[in-house]
Amino acid sequence: MFKKTKTFFKEVKVELKKVVFPDRDTVIDSTKVVILTVFIISLFLGFVDIGLSKLVSLSLR
């Protein structure tokens, strides 16, 4: 069992050497895109929620 664990961590080390991490500017730009996308989707869902709640309240009168 310890041999399998040791082999696993050796393979993890080899694979981590292949990883190319993004630079700071790329991370910042990606974060801006994610925040903007979440904001736009939340506005859309908010308007849909308001519209549906008004529709339901009108139909229950």
Buried (B, 14 or more C-beta within 10 A) or exposed (E): EEEEEEEEEEEEEEEEEEEEEEEEEEEEEEEEEEEEEEEEEEEEEEEEEEEEEEEEEEEEE
